[in-house]
Amino acid sequence: MPPAPGDPNVPKNMKVRVMPLVACSMTYEALGYIATPIPYAEVYSGIQTGIVDGQMGGPPFQAWSFRDVNTVWVQYNDYFEQHWVTINKGIWDKLPADIQNAIQEAANEASNIRWGQVATEDEDYRRILKDDFGWKIVMLTDAELDACAKKVRMEVWPKMKELLGDELYTTVRINSMIE
């Protein structure tokens, strides 16, 4: 259990696997962890051998895969797991408009169905982790989530501007409705 998981100003003194992306490392450093970028395929053995103390990323159903090497779930609401529907652009461009529309509608419907399942699935897996495997489930309060978000926005977002450039950074800020 990290000390004061909802207070980003408290050093956690824990190595946490982060996705090997700069934004993930900066985010978890801002939250007080020692960010350790590790490819997903190496996470289980990294936790098992003590290279890292835990991991970030993924929904509760993914945490279930680590049920025997982890014992704590902290819900930061930092990233969300999305599912992709992809098609080769050259093939897409050759399809008639009615086929493109049918594929787009099917993708939208699949996305809407999945979106409607996520909250219940997350609750179910957190319950399973707690009840069947004895995990401690930490659901941060709105105030704690806000404190974490504010610190990340203050420390990480300006650095992301340097990586993204002004135009993309401004687009992200406008579309996230965060000032």
N, CA, C and O atoms as a DFTB+ gen file, in Angstrom:
716 C
 N C O
     1  1       0.853      -1.179       0.000
     2  2       0.000       0.000       0.000
     3  2       0.897       1.239       0.000
     4  3       1.723       1.408       0.897
     5  1       0.736       2.098      -0.995
     6  2       1.529       3.321      -0.982
     7  2       1.065       4.242       0.142
     8  3      -0.117       4.259       0.485
     9  1       1.991       5.003       0.713
    10  2       1.569       5.968       1.722
    11  2       0.747       7.077       1.071
    12  3       1.113       7.596       0.016
    13  1      -0.358       7.432       1.706
    14  2      -1.219       8.530       1.253
    15  2      -1.413       8.526      -0.266
    16  3      -1.014       9.479      -0.934
    17  1      -2.018       7.470      -0.822
    18  2      -2.139       7.399      -2.278
    19  2      -2.914       8.563      -2.890
    20  3      -2.718       8.869      -4.066
    21  1      -3.775       9.211      -2.138
    22  2      -4.555      10.323      -2.661
    23  2      -3.890      11.676      -2.507
    24  3      -4.457      12.690      -2.914
    25  1      -2.705      11.712      -1.928
    26  2      -1.973      12.971      -1.765
    27  2      -0.749      12.949      -2.672
    28  3       0.233      12.276      -2.360
    29  1      -0.790      13.669      -3.783
    30  2       0.330      13.622      -4.722
    31  2       1.606      14.268      -4.187
    32  3       2.672      14.126      -4.787
    33  1       1.504      14.970      -3.072
    34  2       2.685      15.626      -2.512
    35  2       3.453      14.735      -1.555
    36  3       4.518      15.121      -1.072
    37  1       2.933      13.550      -1.272
    38  2       3.616      12.605      -0.390
    39  2       4.435      11.640      -1.245
    40  3       3.874      10.938      -2.086
    41  1       5.759      11.596      -1.042
    42  2       6.564      10.622      -1.788
    43  2       6.131       9.201      -1.421
    44  3       5.972       8.869      -0.246
    45  1       5.946       8.382      -2.436
    46  2       5.479       7.008      -2.202
    47  2       6.639       6.051      -1.960
    48  3       6.463       4.997      -1.349
    49  1       7.842       6.422      -2.445
    50  2       9.022       5.560      -2.299
    51  2       8.749       4.156      -2.812
    52  3       9.198       3.168      -2.230
    53  1       8.012       4.083      -3.903
    54  2       7.690       2.801      -4.532
    55  2       7.964       2.909      -6.029
    56  3       7.632       3.906      -6.670
    57  1       8.580       1.853      -6.570
    58  2       8.799       1.777      -8.012
    59  2       7.533       1.218      -8.646
    60  3       7.071       0.136      -8.284
    61  1       6.986       1.954      -9.582
    62  2       5.763       1.537     -10.256
    63  2       6.047       1.434     -11.749
    64  3       6.568       2.357     -12.374
    65  1       5.686       0.282     -12.295
    66  2       5.807       0.109     -13.744
    67  2       4.839       1.069     -14.398
    68  3       3.663       1.144     -14.041
    69  1       5.360       1.796     -15.359
    70  2       4.519       2.646     -16.194
    71  2       4.701       2.197     -17.637
    72  3       5.717       1.601     -17.992
    73  1       3.706       2.490     -18.457
    74  2       3.857       2.237     -19.883
    75  2       5.071       3.025     -20.362
    76  3       5.304       4.133     -19.878
    77  1       5.843       2.491     -21.290
    78  2       7.042       3.210     -21.739
    79  2       6.707       4.412     -22.626
    80  3       7.069       4.468     -23.801
    81  1       6.014       5.354     -22.027
    82  2       5.643       6.609     -22.677
    83  2       6.022       7.746     -21.731
    84  3       5.810       7.646     -20.523
    85  1       6.570       8.805     -22.264
    86  2       7.031       9.927     -21.451
    87  2       5.904      10.469     -20.567
    88  3       6.124      10.749     -19.388
    89  1       4.704      10.618     -21.125
    90  2       3.587      11.166     -20.353
    91  2       3.269      10.296     -19.131
    92  3       2.937      10.818     -18.067
    93  1       3.368       8.995     -19.279
    94  2       3.092       8.097     -18.140
    95  2       4.148       8.260     -17.053
    96  3       3.821       8.343     -15.869
    97  1       5.411       8.305     -17.457
    98  2       6.488       8.495     -16.467
    99  2       6.309       9.809     -15.718
   100  3       6.389       9.842     -14.490
   101  1       6.068      10.889     -16.450
   102  2       5.917      12.195     -15.806
   103  2       4.698      12.218     -14.891
   104  3       4.747      12.815     -13.815
   105  1       3.612      11.581     -15.300
   106  2       2.397      11.562     -14.487
   107  2       2.644      10.860     -13.163
   108  3       2.283      11.384     -12.109
   109  1       3.245       9.698     -13.201
   110  2       3.441       8.959     -11.958
   111  2       4.542       9.552     -11.087
   112  3       4.513       9.396      -9.866
   113  1       5.493      10.217     -11.686
   114  2       6.463      10.956     -10.878
   115  2       5.767      12.110     -10.157
   116  3       6.056      12.380      -8.991
   117  1       4.858      12.787     -10.846
   118  2       4.102      13.874     -10.213
   119  2       3.228      13.361      -9.075
   120  3       2.968      14.089      -8.117
   121  1       2.772      12.114      -9.174
   122  2       1.952      11.527      -8.105
   123  2       2.796      10.998      -6.947
   124  3       2.252      10.536      -5.944
   125  1       4.113      11.064      -7.080
   126  2       4.997      10.696      -5.981
   127  2       5.655       9.339      -6.092
   128  3       6.297       8.887      -5.144
   129  1       5.513       8.678      -7.226
   130  2       6.105       7.348      -7.414
   131  2       7.448       7.450      -8.139
   132  3       7.784       8.485      -8.714
   133  1       8.195       6.369      -8.098
   134  2       9.398       6.223      -8.904
   135  2       8.948       5.500     -10.171
   136  3       8.734       4.287     -10.156
   137  1       8.806       6.232     -11.248
   138  2       8.293       5.669     -12.502
   139  2       9.356       4.796     -13.151
   140  3      10.506       5.204     -13.310
   141  1       8.948       3.585     -13.523
   142  2       9.859       2.624     -14.133
   143  2       9.228       2.092     -15.414
   144  3       8.383       1.199     -15.359
   145  1       9.625       2.626     -16.565
   146  2       9.035       2.164     -17.826
   147  2       9.424       0.714     -18.131
   148  3      10.606       0.380     -18.214
   149  1       8.428      -0.122     -18.292
   150  2       8.644      -1.540     -18.606
   151  2       7.592      -1.949     -19.637
   152  3       6.419      -1.609     -19.482
   153  1       7.992      -2.674     -20.689
   154  2       6.996      -3.183     -21.633
   155  2       6.010      -4.118     -20.919
   156  3       6.368      -4.810     -19.966
   157  1       4.779      -4.121     -21.395
   158  2       3.722      -4.900     -20.737
   159  2       4.096      -6.371     -20.589
   160  3       3.779      -6.984     -19.569
   161  1       4.755      -6.941     -21.572
   162  2       5.095      -8.359     -21.533
   163  2       6.016      -8.707     -20.357
   164  3       6.119      -9.875     -19.980
   165  1       6.676      -7.718     -19.785
   166  2       7.615      -7.974     -18.699
   167  2       7.085      -7.539     -17.329
   168  3       7.807      -7.617     -16.336
   169  1       5.842      -7.086     -17.271
   170  2       5.300      -6.557     -16.014
   171  2       5.177      -7.646     -14.945
   172  3       5.620      -7.453     -13.813
   173  1       4.587      -8.771     -15.294
   174  2       4.363      -9.818     -14.294
   175  2       5.682     -10.237     -13.646
   176  3       5.785     -10.273     -12.420
   177  1       6.685     -10.550     -14.455
   178  2       7.964     -10.976     -13.876
   179  2       8.644      -9.818     -13.157
   180  3       9.364     -10.041     -12.184
   181  1       8.431      -8.583     -13.615
   182  2       8.996      -7.426     -12.923
   183  2       8.440      -7.274     -11.517
   184  3       9.173      -6.946     -10.584
   185  1       7.137      -7.515     -11.366
   186  2       6.515      -7.453     -10.038
   187  2       6.947      -8.673      -9.221
   188  3       7.302      -8.552      -8.048
   189  1       6.913      -9.826      -9.843
   190  2       7.239     -11.080      -9.162
   191  2       8.657     -11.067      -8.600
   192  3       8.892     -11.578      -7.505
   193  1       9.598     -10.489      -9.335
   194  2      10.993     -10.477      -8.899
   195  2      11.357      -9.249      -8.071
   196  3      12.471      -9.161      -7.555
   197  1      10.431      -8.301      -7.938
   198  2      10.692      -7.111      -7.131
   199  2      11.381      -5.991      -7.873
   200  3      11.814      -5.019      -7.255
   201  1      11.494      -6.102      -9.190
   202  2      12.062      -4.996      -9.958
   203  2      11.190      -3.766      -9.779
   204  3      11.687      -2.644      -9.681
   205  1       9.870      -3.994      -9.738
   206  2       8.917      -2.927      -9.437
   207  2       7.975      -3.416      -8.346
   208  3       7.805      -4.617      -8.136
   209  1       7.368      -2.453      -7.656
   210  2       6.440      -2.781      -6.573
   211  2       5.008      -2.962      -7.062
   212  3       4.191      -3.584      -6.384
   213  1       4.710      -2.426      -8.221
   214  2       3.363      -2.506      -8.757
   215  2       3.349      -1.918     -10.149
   216  3       4.400      -1.685     -10.747
   217  1       2.157      -1.679     -10.664
   218  2       2.046      -1.165     -12.018
   219  2       0.937      -0.145     -12.132
   220  3       0.016      -0.111     -11.316
   221  1       1.035       0.687     -13.156
   222  2      -0.069       1.583     -13.525
   223  2      -0.625       1.076     -14.834
   224  3       0.010       0.303     -15.551
   225  1      -1.809       1.524     -15.122
   226  2      -2.390       1.225     -16.419
   227  2      -3.287       0.007     -16.401
   228  3      -3.087      -0.940     -15.640
   229  1      -4.267       0.067     -17.255
   230  2      -5.186      -1.045     -17.399
   231  2      -6.341      -0.972     -16.427
   232  3      -6.224      -0.411     -15.338
   233  1      -7.453      -1.545     -16.837
   234  2      -8.647      -1.578     -15.985
   235  2      -8.584      -2.735     -14.992
   236  3      -7.661      -3.548     -15.050
   237  1      -9.552      -2.819     -14.085
   238  2      -9.552      -3.892     -13.095
   239  2      -9.505      -5.303     -13.676
   240  3      -8.927      -6.196     -13.055
   241  1     -10.098      -5.530     -14.854
   242  2     -10.019      -6.888     -15.399
   243  2      -8.576      -7.252     -15.730
   244  3      -8.200      -8.422     -15.658
   245  1      -7.770      -6.267     -16.090
   246  2      -6.351      -6.530     -16.341
   247  2      -5.624      -6.790     -15.026
   248  3      -4.735      -7.639     -14.966
   249  1      -5.996      -6.066     -13.974
   250  2      -5.381      -6.285     -12.665
   251  2      -5.605      -7.715     -12.196
   252  3      -4.759      -8.284     -11.505
   253  1      -6.740      -8.297     -12.567
   254  2      -7.040      -9.676     -12.189
   255  2      -5.943     -10.628     -12.671
   256  3      -5.678     -11.643     -12.027
   257  1      -5.305     -10.305     -13.801
   258  2      -4.215     -11.135     -14.317
   259  2      -3.002     -11.132     -13.388
   260  3      -2.138     -12.004     -13.475
   261  1      -2.949     -10.146     -12.505
   262  2      -1.827     -10.002     -11.576
   263  2      -2.265     -10.315     -10.137
   264  3      -1.610      -9.907      -9.178
   265  1      -3.360     -11.030     -10.005
   266  2      -3.995     -11.271      -8.702
   267  2      -3.084     -11.967      -7.701
   268  3      -3.281     -11.819      -6.495
   269  1      -2.098     -12.717      -8.166
   270  2      -1.235     -13.427      -7.222
   271  2       0.092     -12.721      -6.953
   272  3       0.881     -13.201      -6.140
   273  1       0.358     -11.592      -7.616
   274  2       1.598     -10.852      -7.342
   275  2       1.351      -9.441      -6.833
   276  3       2.287      -8.778      -6.385
   277  1       0.117      -8.969      -6.892
   278  2      -0.251      -7.663      -6.349
   279  2      -1.258      -7.855      -5.230
   280  3      -1.826      -8.936      -5.080
   281  1      -1.480      -6.817      -4.448
   282  2      -2.463      -6.904      -3.363
   283  2      -3.273      -5.626      -3.186
   284  3      -4.148      -5.563      -2.322
   285  1      -2.992      -4.608      -3.994
   286  2      -3.651      -3.312      -3.820
   287  2      -4.064      -2.763      -5.184
   288  3      -3.332      -2.871      -6.167
   289  1      -5.256      -2.172      -5.212
   290  2      -5.735      -1.448      -6.396
   291  2      -6.020      -0.022      -5.953
   292  3      -6.823       0.195      -5.046
   293  1      -5.370       0.955      -6.583
   294  2      -5.650       2.371      -6.332
   295  2      -6.253       2.937      -7.614
   296  3      -5.635       2.894      -8.678
   297  1      -7.460       3.463      -7.496
   298  2      -8.204       3.973      -8.659
   299  2      -7.872       5.447      -8.871
   300  3      -8.449       6.317      -8.219
   301  1      -6.938       5.728      -9.787
   302  2      -6.546       7.108     -10.067
   303  2      -7.361       7.761     -11.179
   304  3      -7.355       8.986     -11.299
   305  1      -8.045       6.992     -11.979
   306  2      -8.776       7.533     -13.132
   307  2      -7.840       8.323     -14.043
   308  3      -8.206       9.380     -14.558
   309  1      -6.641       7.807     -14.233
   310  2      -5.620       8.530     -14.979
   311  2      -5.638       8.246     -16.475
   312  3      -5.392       9.145     -17.278
   313  1      -5.919       7.044     -16.843
   314  2      -5.982       6.652     -18.244
   315  2      -7.170       5.731     -18.401
   316  3      -7.650       5.155     -17.425
   317  1      -7.643       5.592     -19.619
   318  2      -8.697       4.616     -19.839
   319  2      -8.285       3.701     -20.981
   320  3      -7.550       4.079     -21.893
   321  1      -8.786       2.501     -20.887
   322  2      -8.479       1.476     -21.883
   323  2      -9.490       1.591     -23.011
   324  3     -10.695       1.468     -22.787
   325  1      -9.013       1.822     -24.200
   326  2      -9.911       1.906     -25.333
   327  2      -9.690       0.704     -26.247
   328  3      -8.636       0.069     -26.225
   329  1     -10.680       0.420     -27.027
   330  2     -10.588      -0.664     -27.999
   331  2     -10.651      -0.038     -29.386
   332  3     -11.383       0.926     -29.611
   333  1      -9.895      -0.583     -30.291
   334  2      -9.756       0.017     -31.607
   335  2     -10.449      -0.826     -32.663
   336  3     -10.462      -2.055     -32.595
   337  1     -11.010      -0.155     -33.616
   338  2     -11.494      -0.792     -34.832
   339  2     -10.653      -0.180     -35.946
   340  3     -10.697       1.030     -36.168
   341  1      -9.896      -1.005     -36.638
   342  2      -8.983      -0.480     -37.651
   343  2      -9.236      -1.136     -39.008
   344  3      -9.731      -2.259     -39.107
   345  1      -8.883      -0.406     -40.012
   346  2      -8.960      -0.913     -41.382
   347  2      -7.891      -0.191     -42.187
   348  3      -7.600       0.980     -41.945
   349  1      -7.322      -0.886     -43.127
   350  2      -6.324      -0.325     -44.014
   351  2      -6.943       0.829     -44.797
   352  3      -7.999       0.666     -45.409
   353  1      -6.296       1.992     -44.782
   354  2      -6.861       3.176     -45.441
   355  2      -7.029       2.966     -46.935
   356  3      -8.024       3.407     -47.509
   357  1      -6.081       2.308     -47.573
   358  2      -6.205       2.054     -49.005
   359  2      -7.428       1.215     -49.330
   360  3      -8.123       1.476     -50.312
   361  1      -7.691       0.209     -48.507
   362  2      -8.885      -0.626     -48.704
   363  2     -10.135       0.189     -48.394
   364  3     -11.114       0.145     -49.139
   365  1     -10.096       0.941     -47.279
   366  2     -11.246       1.779     -46.898
   367  2     -11.631       2.722     -48.037
   368  3     -12.805       2.848     -48.387
   369  1     -10.633       3.375     -48.601
   370  2     -10.891       4.344     -49.671
   371  2     -11.520       3.703     -50.912
   372  3     -12.214       4.381     -51.669
   373  1     -11.288       2.420     -51.126
   374  2     -11.833       1.717     -52.294
   375  2     -13.255       1.200     -52.060
   376  3     -13.939       0.804     -53.003
   377  1     -13.694       1.207     -50.799
   378  2     -15.042       0.701     -50.501
   379  2     -16.104       1.705     -50.932
   380  3     -15.885       2.914     -50.851
   381  1     -17.246       1.216     -51.386
   382  2     -18.346       2.134     -51.696
   383  2     -18.841       2.834     -50.425
   384  3     -18.712       2.299     -49.324
   385  1     -19.393       4.003     -50.583
   386  2     -19.849       4.818     -49.442
   387  2     -20.839       4.061     -48.563
   388  3     -20.793       4.198     -47.341
   389  1     -21.737       3.264     -49.153
   390  2     -22.718       2.552     -48.327
   391  2     -22.045       1.495     -47.455
   392  3     -22.500       1.246     -46.339
   393  1     -20.982       0.875     -47.935
   394  2     -20.235      -0.114     -47.139
   395  2     -19.445       0.608     -46.043
   396  3     -19.391       0.147     -44.903
   397  1     -18.841       1.726     -46.395
   398  2     -18.134       2.526     -45.382
   399  2     -19.103       2.928     -44.271
   400  3     -18.781       2.805     -43.090
   401  1     -20.283       3.406     -44.648
   402  2     -21.283       3.815     -43.651
   403  2     -21.705       2.642     -42.781
   404  3     -21.853       2.800     -41.569
   405  1     -21.901       1.468     -43.372
   406  2     -22.308       0.286     -42.606
   407  2     -21.223      -0.113     -41.613
   408  3     -21.522      -0.447     -40.467
   409  1     -19.970      -0.081     -42.044
   410  2     -18.855      -0.421     -41.150
   411  2     -18.758       0.609     -40.034
   412  3     -18.573       0.248     -38.872
   413  1     -18.881       1.887     -40.375
   414  2     -18.805       2.944     -39.352
   415  2     -19.928       2.795     -38.334
   416  3     -19.693       2.920     -37.132
   417  1     -21.145       2.530     -38.801
   418  2     -22.279       2.342     -37.889
   419  2     -22.064       1.142     -36.976
   420  3     -22.375       1.206     -35.786
   421  1     -21.533       0.046     -37.519
   422  2     -21.263      -1.146     -36.711
   423  2     -20.191      -0.850     -35.652
   424  3     -20.307      -1.278     -34.503
   425  1     -19.151      -0.116     -36.053
   426  2     -18.092       0.255     -35.103
   427  2     -18.641       1.155     -34.008
   428  3     -18.299       0.989     -32.837
   429  1     -19.495       2.110     -34.381
   430  2     -20.108       3.000     -33.386
   431  2     -20.992       2.211     -32.425
   432  3     -20.969       2.443     -31.216
   433  1     -21.773       1.274     -32.971
   434  2     -22.648       0.471     -32.119
   435  2     -21.845      -0.403     -31.161
   436  3     -22.182      -0.506     -29.982
   437  1     -20.784      -1.032     -31.666
   438  2     -19.934      -1.861     -30.808
   439  2     -19.307      -1.012     -29.702
   440  3     -19.222      -1.440     -28.551
   441  1     -18.874       0.185     -30.060
   442  2     -18.281       1.094     -29.080
   443  2     -19.296       1.487     -28.012
   444  3     -18.979       1.489     -26.823
   445  1     -20.512       1.818     -28.431
   446  2     -21.558       2.195     -27.470
   447  2     -21.923       1.041     -26.548
   448  3     -22.126       1.244     -25.351
   449  1     -22.009      -0.166     -27.095
   450  2     -22.305      -1.337     -26.264
   451  2     -21.205      -1.531     -25.231
   452  3     -21.483      -1.728     -24.048
   453  1     -19.951      -1.476     -25.682
   454  2     -18.820      -1.688     -24.766
   455  2     -18.776      -0.605     -23.695
   456  3     -18.537      -0.899     -22.523
   457  1     -19.005       0.638     -24.087
   458  2     -18.991       1.743     -23.120
   459  2     -20.013       1.504     -22.019
   460  3     -19.762       1.811     -20.853
   461  1     -21.162       0.956     -22.389
   462  2     -22.202       0.673     -21.410
   463  2     -21.857      -0.466     -20.464
   464  3     -22.480      -0.593     -19.411
   465  1     -20.888      -1.289     -20.809
   466  2     -20.502      -2.428     -19.976
   467  2     -19.371      -2.120     -18.993
   468  3     -19.200      -2.823     -17.997
   469  1     -18.618      -1.092     -19.272
   470  2     -17.363      -0.857     -18.556
   471  2     -17.541      -0.624     -17.065
   472  3     -16.835      -1.246     -16.271
   473  1     -18.441       0.235     -16.659
   474  2     -18.586       0.564     -15.236
   475  2     -18.930      -0.683     -14.418
   476  3     -18.349      -0.914     -13.358
   477  1     -19.869      -1.479     -14.911
   478  2     -20.253      -2.695     -14.193
   479  2     -19.104      -3.695     -14.165
   480  3     -18.848      -4.324     -13.139
   481  1     -18.423      -3.840     -15.279
   482  2     -17.285      -4.762     -15.330
   483  2     -16.199      -4.340     -14.345
   484  3     -15.643      -5.179     -13.636
   485  1     -15.895      -3.040     -14.300
   486  2     -14.893      -2.545     -13.352
   487  2     -15.299      -2.870     -11.912
   488  3     -14.485      -3.357     -11.128
   489  1     -16.550      -2.601     -11.575
   490  2     -17.040      -2.901     -10.224
   491  2     -16.929      -4.393      -9.927
   492  3     -16.493      -4.778      -8.842
   493  1     -17.316      -5.227     -10.876
   494  2     -17.257      -6.673     -10.681
   495  2     -15.833      -7.143     -10.411
   496  3     -15.609      -7.924      -9.486
   497  1     -14.875      -6.684     -11.196
   498  2     -13.497      -7.128     -11.001
   499  2     -12.878      -6.572      -9.727
   500  3     -12.089      -7.261      -9.081
   501  1     -13.216      -5.341      -9.349
   502  2     -12.717      -4.825      -8.059
   503  2     -13.273      -5.677      -6.916
   504  3     -12.554      -5.979      -5.964
   505  1     -14.548      -6.065      -7.006
   506  2     -15.151      -6.917      -5.978
   507  2     -14.461      -8.283      -5.923
   508  3     -14.167      -8.789      -4.840
   509  1     -14.205      -8.871      -7.080
   510  2     -13.524     -10.169      -7.142
   511  2     -12.133     -10.067      -6.526
   512  3     -11.734     -10.924      -5.737
   513  1     -11.399      -9.023      -6.887
   514  2     -10.055      -8.847      -6.332
   515  2     -10.100      -8.721      -4.814
   516  3      -9.258      -9.284      -4.114
   517  1     -11.071      -7.991      -4.316
   518  2     -11.202      -7.796      -2.869
   519  2     -11.701      -9.067      -2.173
   520  3     -11.070      -9.551      -1.233
   521  1     -12.813      -9.596      -2.628
   522  2     -13.461     -10.706      -1.926
   523  2     -12.757     -12.044      -2.128
   524  3     -12.632     -12.825      -1.184
   525  1     -12.306     -12.311      -3.325
   526  2     -11.722     -13.627      -3.613
   527  2     -10.215     -13.685      -3.415
   528  3      -9.661     -14.760      -3.187
   529  1      -9.545     -12.533      -3.500
   530  2      -8.088     -12.547      -3.426
   531  2      -7.521     -11.652      -2.329
   532  3      -6.304     -11.556      -2.174
   533  1      -8.401     -10.994      -1.562
   534  2      -7.969     -10.212      -0.411
   535  2      -7.269      -8.907      -0.718
   536  3      -6.538      -8.384       0.124
   537  1      -7.477      -8.375      -1.900
   538  2      -6.836      -7.110      -2.245
   539  2      -7.465      -5.968      -1.462
   540  3      -8.642      -6.021      -1.103
   541  1      -6.689      -4.957      -1.206
   542  2      -7.175      -3.692      -0.657
   543  2      -7.534      -2.815      -1.860
   544  3      -6.685      -2.538      -2.708
   545  1      -8.785      -2.384      -1.927
   546  2      -9.253      -1.540      -3.022
   547  2      -9.366      -0.109      -2.501
   548  3     -10.097       0.152      -1.546
   549  1      -8.650       0.803      -3.122
   550  2      -8.635       2.199      -2.707
   551  2      -9.315       3.035      -3.787
   552  3      -8.786       3.211      -4.884
   553  1     -10.486       3.541      -3.455
   554  2     -11.207       4.441      -4.349
   555  2     -10.989       5.855      -3.808
   556  3     -11.526       6.218      -2.762
   557  1     -10.210       6.634      -4.521
   558  2      -9.899       7.976      -4.051
   559  2     -11.156       8.836      -4.044
   560  3     -12.050       8.666      -4.874
   561  1     -11.206       9.748      -3.107
   562  2     -12.337      10.671      -3.021
   563  2     -12.244      11.674      -4.178
   564  3     -11.212      11.782      -4.839
   565  1     -13.320      12.390      -4.403
   566  2     -13.301      13.428      -5.439
   567  2     -12.229      14.470      -5.139
   568  3     -11.561      14.955      -6.052
   569  1     -12.066      14.810      -3.880
   570  2     -11.049      15.801      -3.507
   571  2      -9.642      15.263      -3.789
   572  3      -8.783      15.997      -4.278
   573  1      -9.409      14.001      -3.486
   574  2      -8.095      13.404      -3.757
   575  2      -7.833      13.316      -5.262
   576  3      -6.737      13.631      -5.724
   577  1      -8.834      12.892      -6.015
   578  2      -8.681      12.835      -7.474
   579  2      -8.394      14.219      -8.034
   580  3      -7.566      14.372      -8.932
   581  1      -9.080      15.228      -7.504
   582  2      -8.875      16.597      -7.955
   583  2      -7.456      17.066      -7.632
   584  3      -6.817      17.715      -8.460
   585  1      -6.963      16.747      -6.446
   586  2      -5.603      17.143      -6.056
   587  2      -4.572      16.480      -6.971
   588  3      -3.609      17.122      -7.392
   589  1      -4.771      15.207      -7.275
   590  2      -3.856      14.497      -8.172
   591  2      -3.907      15.110      -9.567
   592  3      -2.868      15.357     -10.178
   593  1      -5.108      15.353     -10.068
   594  2      -5.265      15.928     -11.406
   595  2      -4.622      17.314     -11.486
   596  3      -3.941      17.630     -12.461
   597  1      -4.839      18.133     -10.464
   598  2      -4.264      19.484     -10.475
   599  2      -2.738      19.440     -10.507
   600  3      -2.105      20.210     -11.230
   601  1      -2.151      18.536      -9.722
   602  2      -0.692      18.461      -9.705
   603  2      -0.168      18.007     -11.061
   604  3       0.814      18.556     -11.560
   605  1      -0.810      17.014     -11.659
   606  2      -0.376      16.555     -12.979
   607  2      -0.529      17.667     -14.005
   608  3       0.353      17.871     -14.840
   609  1      -1.634      18.380     -13.947
   610  2      -1.834      19.475     -14.908
   611  2      -0.781      20.570     -14.732
   612  3      -0.319      21.152     -15.714
   613  1      -0.410      20.845     -13.511
   614  2       0.569      21.904     -13.255
   615  2       1.988      21.476     -13.632
   616  3       2.757      22.269     -14.177
   617  1       2.333      20.211     -13.337
   618  2       3.714      19.773     -13.550
   619  2       3.946      19.091     -14.892
   620  3       4.984      19.293     -15.524
   621  1       2.996      18.297     -15.321
   622  2       3.205      17.478     -16.505
   623  2       2.773      18.193     -17.785
   624  3       3.479      18.160     -18.792
   625  1       1.613      18.837     -17.736
   626  2       1.082      19.423     -18.965
   627  2       2.020      20.438     -19.600
   628  3       2.164      20.420     -20.823
   629  1       2.675      21.331     -18.839
   630  2       3.612      22.253     -19.497
   631  2       4.756      21.521     -20.211
   632  3       5.222      21.970     -21.258
   633  1       5.203      20.408     -19.650
   634  2       6.250      19.617     -20.299
   635  2       5.708      18.947     -21.564
   636  3       6.429      18.791     -22.550
   637  1       4.444      18.557     -21.525
   638  2       3.836      17.951     -22.702
   639  2       3.727      18.965     -23.842
   640  3       3.792      18.602     -25.016
   641  1       3.561      20.222     -23.485
   642  2       3.493      21.265     -24.518
   643  2       4.797      21.290     -25.314
   644  3       4.795      21.470     -26.532
   645  1       5.907      21.108     -24.604
   646  2       7.204      21.075     -25.276
   647  2       7.287      19.890     -26.241
   648  3       7.877      20.007     -27.316
   649  1       6.708      18.767     -25.868
   650  2       6.756      17.563     -26.707
   651  2       5.764      17.615     -27.862
   652  3       6.065      17.156     -28.965
   653  1       4.583      18.175     -27.611
   654  2       3.508      18.172     -28.601
   655  2       3.555      19.348     -29.560
   656  3       3.100      19.236     -30.699
   657  1       4.092      20.462     -29.119
   658  2       4.036      21.686     -29.901
   659  2       2.777      22.465     -29.552
   660  3       1.822      21.908     -29.011
   661  1       2.781      23.741     -29.860
   662  2       1.685      24.635     -29.475
   663  2       0.330      24.221     -30.038
   664  3      -0.666      24.204     -29.315
   665  1       0.292      23.888     -31.330
   666  2      -1.001      23.614     -31.973
   667  2      -1.679      22.379     -31.377
   668  3      -2.848      22.442     -30.996
   669  1      -0.971      21.279     -31.296
   670  2      -1.573      20.054     -30.763
   671  2      -1.887      20.210     -29.278
   672  3      -2.933      19.759     -28.812
   673  1      -0.989      20.844     -28.542
   674  2      -1.220      21.077     -27.111
   675  2      -2.489      21.899     -26.896
   676  3      -3.300      21.571     -26.031
   677  1      -2.662      22.960     -27.676
   678  2      -3.851      23.811     -27.558
   679  2      -5.107      23.019     -27.893
   680  3      -6.124      23.162     -27.215
   681  1      -5.053      22.193     -28.921
   682  2      -6.197      21.360     -29.304
   683  2      -6.575      20.412     -28.168
   684  3      -7.755      20.255     -27.854
   685  1      -5.585      19.786     -27.558
   686  2      -5.853      18.872     -26.438
   687  2      -6.490      19.627     -25.286
   688  3      -7.475      19.164     -24.709
   689  1      -5.943      20.776     -24.949
   690  2      -6.493      21.563     -23.832
   691  2      -7.933      21.994     -24.106
   692  3      -8.783      21.907     -23.219
   693  1      -8.211      22.450     -25.304
   694  2      -9.571      22.885     -25.656
   695  2     -10.523      21.704     -25.603
   696  3     -11.619      21.817     -25.055
   697  1     -10.120      20.576     -26.162
   698  2     -10.996      19.415     -26.204
   699  2     -11.158      18.726     -24.866
   700  3     -12.116      17.976     -24.673
   701  1     -10.251      18.961     -23.944
   702  2     -10.402      18.367     -22.613
   703  2     -11.207      19.273     -21.691
   704  3     -11.566      18.876     -20.582
   705  1     -11.490      20.492     -22.150
   706  2     -12.262      21.474     -21.376
   707  2     -11.634      21.744     -20.019
   708  3     -12.333      21.944     -19.026
   709  1     -10.310      21.748     -19.989
   710  2      -9.589      22.006     -18.748
   711  2      -8.842      23.323     -18.895
   712  3      -8.083      23.524     -19.843
   713  1      -9.063      24.174     -17.980
   714  2      -8.354      25.452     -17.990
   715  2      -7.389      25.518     -16.840
   716  3      -6.693      26.520     -16.676
